[in-house]
Amino acid sequence: MAIPVGTHAPDFTLKTKTADGLKDVKLSENFGQRSTVLLFFPLAFTGVCTQEMCDQSGGLADYEKLGATVYAISVDSPFAQEAWAKANRIGLTLLSDLNKTTIKAYDVVFPMLAGVGDTAARAAFVIGKDGIVKYAEQTPTPKDLPNFVAIKAALAK
C-alpha cells in the first residue's frame, strides 16, 4: 500500500535527462514554493504508460495553473526515458528510480511485473508545499489509471 495522506513525503534525489545531460531533481527543493504531483508508472514503452504520460503532458497547463510541478517516476534508465519521451512527445519531467529506492520509500513496488522484475506500481501523490502528502492513490492493477480529477481537486484545496 502507498504511504498514507498526512505523512511527510520521503525526500529523494533522482536523475532526469535534459539536453545538457543528466540533472539531479530533489523533491524538497519544491517545499515552501510549489505543490508537487508524483506519478509513478511501471515502464516506458508500454501502452498504458505511454497513453497516461501523453495525456498528462497535454494537460500540463492545468497543473501549472494549480501551482504544481509534475514528476513522473519509473525504474527505467534516464536514457530510456529520454528516448521514449522524444518518440512520444512526452513533456513531463521523467525521473529515473533505477535503484528502486524511491518506489520502496513510497511503498509502491509492483513485484515481478510480467515476470521481468520489480517495477513501480501505478500510483499518484500530491505533496503540499509543506512536504505533507495531501493525496495518495495506488491503482488496483498497472492497467488502471489514477483518478486525475481527484488529484486536481486535492491541488485546488
N, C-alpha and C positions, 0 to 999 in steps of 0.2 A: 504494500500500500504506500501511496505517496505521502510525504510528510504533510502534517495537517495545517490547516489555516490557524493563524495565531502564533506560529512558531517563527523564530528568527531564521531567515533564509541562509542556508550554508553558503559561505562565500566561495568563489572559485576564480581561478585564472586559467583561461583556455585560449587556444590558438585559433586565429582566423587567417585566411589567406587574402591578402589585398594585392593591388597592383605593385606595391612596393615590397612585397614579400610577406613573411609571417609576422603577425602582430598579436601581442597579448591583449586579451579583454578580461578585465577584472570586474565582477559583478558589483562589488562595494563602491566602485567609482560612481555609480548612479545614486547611491544612498544620499539623501538630503537634496537631490536635484531632480530626479525623474523616477517615475514608476518603471518597472521592468516586466515584460512578459517573456517567460521562458517556454518555448515549445520544444519538447523532447520528441524525437522521431526515430524509428528503428534504423533505417538505412537509406542512403542516397540511391538513386537509380532504380527505385521501386515505384510501382504505380500509385499507391495511396499516398506515399510520402511526397511524390512529385506533385500530385494534384493539390495536396494540402499546402505545400510551400508556394506553389504558383498562385493559388487563391489568396493566400495571406500576403504575398508580395503585391498583388493587385490592390490590397486594402491597407497598405502601409500608411497612407494619408489619414485614415480613420484613427489609427493608433497614435499618430503624431498629434492629431487634434486633442486626443485624450491625455497628452503629455507622457507618452510611454515609448520606451525603446524596446524593440523586439529582437530576441536572440533565439535562433533555432539550433538545437544541440543534438548531435548524434555521435556514434563511436567511429564514424568514418574518419579517414585522414583529412587534413585540411586541403590537400591536393585533390583528392577525390571529390570533396565538397565543392571546390572551385570549378572543376570540370563539369560537374552536374549542374551547378548554378549557371554557368555560361551556356550549356546546352539547352537549358530550360528557362532562361531569363528569370532566374530567382533573384530577387532583390533584397532578401532578408540577410542579416548578418549570420552566417553559419559558423558555429563553434565546434571544434573537434575535441571530443572527450575520448580520445584513443585509448587512454589508460583506464577508462571507466570509473574514475574516482568521483566524478560529479553525479553520474547516474546512481551510484551507490549512496552518496550523501543525500540525495533527494528520494532515495528508496524507489526508484523507477527502473529497475533492472528487469528485462524480459529474458528469462533463461532459455537458451538454446533455440532461438528463433529459426524455424525451418531447418533445424539441425546444424546450423552454421556457427553457432556460438551465442554468447550473451550480447544483447544489444540494449538500447534504451527502449522502454515501453513508450507507447504514445501517451504523452501527458502534457499538461499545461499548468503553469503557475503565474499568478500575478503577485509581484513583490512590490510593496509600497515604498515610497521614498524613505520610510523609516527602517527598511530592511525586513519588515514583517510580511509573512505570507498572507495575502488577502483572499486568494482563490487558489484552490488546488484540485486537480482532476487527473485521474489516470483512467484511460478508456478501458472497457472490458476486454477488447481484443485490439491487435495492431491495425485491424481494418476499420475500426471505429474512429471517428474524428472527435476532437474536443468540442465542447459547446462554446462556440465563439461569441454567441450573443451574451452568454453569462460572463465570459471573460471581459467583454467590453462594458458590461454593466458593472462589474467589480472595479474597473478602471474609472468609471464615471462617478463612483461614490466619493 
